[in-house]
Amino acid sequence: MNQPLVTVICVCYNHERFVREAIQSVLDQSHKNIELIVVDDGSTDKSVDVIRSMNVRLIDLKTNRGYTKAFNEAWRKSKGDFIIDLAGDDELTPDRIEIGVK
């Protein structure tokens, strides 16, 4: 059985202390057919450096546009059958996507 593609959009604004764990929680999912898009909404800390070090898809907005506009920027580029909105200071449990898809 093919797994549906799930897009996780992670919006980050000055979440340098937390974004690594947020991204890792997506990478560690039991459901593997995931498109992860991380949007940095003009952070003034080192969030972008942390995101880049993890080798994930990044949309770097350079200036703060607000959460909804940042999310929508990624949503327009997403390809998933399902979308998950993940803040840069949150984490998913390892089976969150698998359970959600079921």
C-alpha positions in Angstrom: 0.0 0.0 0.0 1.3 3.4 -0.9 1.5 6.0 1.8 -0.1 9.4 1.1 2.3 12.3 0.9 2.0 14.5 4.0 3.4 18.0 3.9 4.7 19.4 7.2 5.1 23.2 7.1 7.3 24.4 10.0 7.2 28.1 10.5 10.1 29.5 12.4 10.6 33.0 13.9 13.4 33.4 16.3 13.2 29.7 17.4 16.9 29.1 17.3 16.7 27.2 20.7 13.9 24.9 19.5 13.9 24.5 15.7 16.4 21.7 15.6 14.1 19.5 17.8 11.0 20.5 15.8 12.7 19.4 12.5 14.1 16.3 14.0 10.7 15.3 15.2 9.5 15.3 11.6 12.5 13.4 10.3 11.9 10.7 13.0 8.3 10.0 12.0 7.1 6.4 11.5 5.3 7.6 8.4 8.0 8.1 5.8 6.3 9.8 2.8 6.8 13.4 4.1 7.5 16.7 2.4 9.0 19.0 5.0 9.1 22.7 4.2 10.6 25.0 6.8 9.9 28.7 6.5 12.0 31.2 8.4 9.9 34.3 8.8 12.7 36.9 9.1 14.3 35.6 12.3 16.9 37.9 13.8 18.7 35.1 15.8 20.6 32.2 14.3 17.5 30.1 13.4 18.4 30.1 9.7 21.9 28.7 10.4 20.4 25.9 12.5 17.9 25.1 9.7 20.5 25.1 7.0 22.7 22.8 9.1 19.9 20.2 9.0 19.9 20.0 5.2 16.1 20.5 4.8 14.0 22.5 2.4 14.1 26.1 3.5 12.1 29.2 2.5 14.1 32.1 3.9 11.8 35.2 3.9 14.5 37.6 5.1 11.8 39.9 6.6 9.0 39.1 9.0 5.6 38.8 7.3 3.7 37.2 10.1 2.8 33.5 10.7 -0.1 33.3 8.3 1.7 34.8 5.3 4.8 32.7 6.0 2.6 29.6 6.2 0.8 30.4 3.0 4.1 30.9 1.2 5.0 27.3 1.9 1.4 26.0 1.4 1.4 27.4 -2.2 4.5 25.3 -2.9 3.4 22.1 -1.1 2.4 18.9 -2.8 1.0 16.8 0.0 -2.3 15.0 0.2 -2.4 16.2 3.8 -0.9 19.3 5.5 0.4 19.7 9.0 1.1 23.1 10.5 4.1 22.9 12.9 5.5 25.9 14.8 9.2 26.0 15.1 9.1 25.6 18.8 6.8 22.5 18.8 7.5 18.8 18.3 5.5 15.9 16.8 5.3 12.6 18.6 7.0 9.8 16.5 3.7 8.3 15.3 1.7 11.6 15.0 1.6 11.5 11.2 0.9 7.8 10.9 -2.0 8.1 13.4 -3.3 11.2 11.6 -3.3 9.5 8.2 -5.2 6.5 9.5 
